Amino acid sequence: MLILVDTKAEVQYKDGGVRMEKIPRGVFTKEFKEEAVKMVIDGRLSIPETGRRLSLPKSTLARWVTQARKGILVVKRNPVTEGEMELARLKRENAELKMERDILKNATAYFARESLKGTR
């Protein structure tokens, strides 16, 4: 079973500016890492192709493959719970909705200015 983790950053608005939060690091189970490495070694897929299929950076996958070949592939963190995954998804969705709202506000103001130009 493969578990994918959301690693997108959340956008926060403060005083009209945009501040990006630190991007959380992906948390992967040992089984996920082993399956990803197996796809490269046994599956004869390239590291970039496997990375695209699993939404992983090729540098991360390359490091896992190197560690596996040396026999030192280890897991440093606990897996993410379902609640944490849902919270991350909702935060990302909320940030996207805020960005869309602000874009629509700016577009409305722009078109309102444009429509007023011909009336003066």
Secondary structure, 3 states (H helix, E strand, C coil): CCCCCCCCCCEEEECCEEEECCCCCCCCCHHHHHHHHHHHHCCCCCHHHHHHHHCCCHHHHHHHHHHHHHCCCCCCCCCCCHHHHHHHHHHHHHHHHHHHHHHHHHHHHHHHHHHHHCCC
